[in-house]
Amino acid sequence: MLLEGMLNLFGLHHPPAPVVLRPPVEPAPSLVPEVLLAENDDPVWPSARISVAEALWGEGYLLPGGEAETLRLAKPLGLTDASSLLLLGAGGGGPSQSIVTEFGAWVSGFEANPRLVAMANDRSLRSGLGRRAQVELWNPNKPKFPLHYFHHGVAIEPLHGAKPEATLAAVSLAVKSGGQFVLVEVVADQPLDPADPLVAAWARLEGRPVTAPSELAITKLLTRLGFDVRIVEDVTSRHTRQTVEGWREAVAAMQGSRPTLRQMALVIREAERWLARCRLMRAGKLRLVRWHAIGRGGAPG
């Protein structure tokens, strides 16, 4: 049973009472009101999926670690209110707004999903951040950003199965000479086997092809694009720990309420996605890696 596997992964061996995820920081889409659980308003990120993800990771966030992990990635860049930042992976606006609030930088976020872009900009407007946390639409198949415009760049899992050459080349042209670039991406040390049921399930659940670049391939590509790669860090353990902790807290916080079968199905569906990823990472078939590189045009901007 999927639910049993989820509970075992999160270290909870006795199923809790039917439950609801803990509420996000602000009134965000909840798992409770049926009216907010539309599943046909977007093919990739319908309201139902966004509701579950934000209840797990925080308003505007779609990945484990939420705000804390975003600020961890951005802090080494030394951002100030005079800095401009290219951010790939702006989610529902959480990463952009957190970076602006914490460091004062001007953040140009980019997302591939129009619904997330609209949601992020609406939240930025309501929070009073306006253009400081602007999010725009980008096409991962034809990436293009303003030339030599940004002091620094951060990309959070931008590839989603696409070949890295086009995206990383576009980033290299967008960041100013001497600018810093932080990349976080899923990698596979060996080619993935599409006949492996777990690999096939992971690709299907994440809506991506059965491919992932190797760590070495991305490091070499960044070097060819003119970056001086200073740090290559395996963050798989932290990522899986954040995933498990998020779900453990969610399951523990579910005590005492009575969601409908449909609502519980949404929770299980999202858990299935993360179970597939975590199992492949624990088997060593996938890893999550962070690169920190500096353009060779001079000192960091």
N, C-alpha and C positions, 0 to 999 in steps of 0.2 A: 504494500500500500504506500502511495506517495506520502500521505500524512505521517505514517509511521516512520518512513525514511527521513522526513523533514525533522521530526522530533528527535530521532536518533542523532542526526547530524548536529542539532542544536543542544544535545546533551539533556533532553527532556524525554524520559522514557515512559511517562504516563500521560496520556492525552488529557489536556485541560478541558474545562467546560467550553461550550461554544462561545466564541469571543470576537472582539473587535480590536483592531490595531490601536495603539496609543495615538492620541491626537498630535498633529504637528504643532510647530511653534505658534502659528497663527491659524485663524479659521481657513483651512484649506479643504479641498475635496475630501469628504469623509467616506468611510466604508459603509456608514449606516444609511443615509437617505437614499432610497432607490432612485430618486430623480437625478442624482449625480453619477449614476453608474451606467451611463450610456456606453454601449460597446460598438456602435456603428457611426460615431461622429468623426472618427479618424481611423484609417486602416492600420496605422502603426502605433500611434499613441492615443487611443480612445480615452474618454474621461475615466472609465473604470480602471484602466491600467495606471493612469497618472495618479488616481486617488490612492491606490495601494502603494505605489512607489514613494509618494510623498509622505504617506503615513509611516513608512519605514525609515526614510533617509532625511526627511525635513522638507519644508515647503520650497519648491523650485529645484529640488535635487532628485536625480534619477539613479544615482549610483551610491554604493556603500561609502561610509565615511562622511558624507554630507559636507557641512560647512568646515568642520575641523580638518578634513583631508584637503579640501580646496585651499585653505589658508596655509597649510603645510607646504603645498606645492608652490604657492606664490611667494611665500616669505623670503626665500633666498634671492629673489630678484631685486630686492631693495627698492620696491615701488614707493613713489611719493605722489603728491598731488600734481607734480609736473610730468609724470610718466604716462605714456599711452601703452595699452596692452591689447594684443590680439589674443582672443580666447576662443578656441575651438572646443565645443562641448559645453555650451551655456545652459543646457537643460531647459527648465522652466523659469530661468532667471535667477535661481539661487546663487550659483557661482559668481556671476557678474556683480550682483548686489553685495555679496559678502566681501569681495575684493575691494570694491569702491568704498564701502563703509569702513573696512579695516585699514586700508592704506591710502585712500583718497585718490587713487589713480583713475584715469579715464579708460574705461574698458569697452572695447568693441567686441561683443560676443557674436558668435556665429553658430547657427543650428541648421540641420538639414531638414527639419520637420516644420512646415508652416504653422501648425497649431501651437507648437512649443514657442516659436518666435512671437506669435501674437500674445500668448500668455505671459511671456517674459517681459515684453514691452509694456503691457498693461500693468503688471506689478511694479515695474520701474517707475512708471508715471504716477501710480498711486502712492508709492513710497517717497516721492519727491526727488528721486535721483535723476530722472529724465535721461538726457543724452549721455550722462556719465556712465550709465549701465545699459546702453543701447544694444539690442540684439538684432542681427540681420540674418537673412536666409543665404545659405551657400549650397552649392552643388558638389558633392564629393567626387563626382565623375568628371567635373570640369572646374576645379577649384581656382578661384581668382580673387585676390585681395589687393587693396591699394599698394602701389609700389613704394618700398622704402619709407613706410609711413609710421610704423610702430616701434617704440623703444624696445619692447620685449614681446615674447609670445609664450603661450601655454596651450597645449593641445591634450585633451583628456579623451582617450580612446577615439580618435577621429577617423580611423580607417574602416572599421566595421567590415573587414574582409576585402576592402578595395586595395589595389596595389599601392604601396607607399610613395612611389616616385613622384606622382603628380602633386599630391597633397603637400609633401615635405618641400618640394621645389617651390610651390606657391608660397609657403611660409617663409622660406629663405629669401625670397624676393620682397616679401612684405616687411620683414624686420630690418631696422636700420643697421648700418655698419657698427659692429661691436655690440650689438644687442644680444640678450640672452634668450634661450629657448628651452622650455621644459616640455618634454613629451612623455605621456604615459600610454602604453599600448600593450595589448595582449599579443604574446608571441608563442611560437611552437618551435622547439629545438629540432624536431624531426617532422617531416611532412605528415599531416593528419590523414588517417585512413577513413575515407567516406563510408566504408563498409562496417566500421566500428559503430555499434548501435548507440553508444554514449556520445560519440562524436557527432553522429547524424542528428541525434536528439538536441544536442547543444546548438548546432547550426540552425535547426528548424525553430527552436524556441527563441533564439536571439535574432532570427530573420536575417541570416548572413550566409555566405558561401562557406564551404568546408575548407577554409584556408586561413593561415595566419603567418605573417612574416617571422623570420628568425631574429633573435637579438643581434647577431653578428651582421645580418643583412642591413638592418636599420642603422647600426653604428657606422658601417662602411658608407651607406648612402648619405648620412649626415656629414661625414667627412668630405665626400665628393662634392657636396653642396656648399662647402666652405665653412662648415662649423668646426670648432675645436671642441671635441667631446670631452668634457671634464669628469662627468659622473655617469656610470651605468649601474643602476641599483635594482636588484630583484626585490619587488615589494609584494610578492605573492602572499607571503605569510600575513602581512598586515591586512591585505585586501580580504583574504578569506576570514581572518579574525573579525574584521569589521562586518563582514556579511553575516557570520554566525552570531555575533553580538546583537546586530540589528534584529535578526529574526528571533533570537532568544528573548530579547526584551519584548518584542511584539507578541510572541506566544504567551509569555508570562503576564502581559498586560491585558490579555483577552478574557480574563476571568470575569464571570458574572453576567455577560450579556448574551443575547440570543440572535445572532445574525441568521438571515435566511440561507437556504441551501445555495442560492445563486451568489450571495455575498461570500460564503465560505469557498465556493468554487473559484472566485476571483483571487482569493488569498492563496489557495493551493496552486493555481495556475502560475502566479508570480513566483511562489516558492520553487516550483518545478524548474523555472529558468535558472534560478540561482543554485539549485542543487546540481544541475548538469555542469555548470561552470566550476563549482567547487570540487566536484568529484574528478573532473579532468585535471584540475590544478593539483589535487592531492595525489593523483596518479602520475604527476610529472609530465603530462602531455601538453598542458598549457601553463604559461607563467604570465605574470604582469610585471612589466619592467618600466623604470623611470630613467630617462636620459636628461642630463643637464648639459647644455652646450652653449658656446659663445661664438658669435660671428667673428671671423678673423680680421675684420676691418679695423680693429682697435680695441681700446679698453671698453668694458661694459658700459652701456649708455646709462 
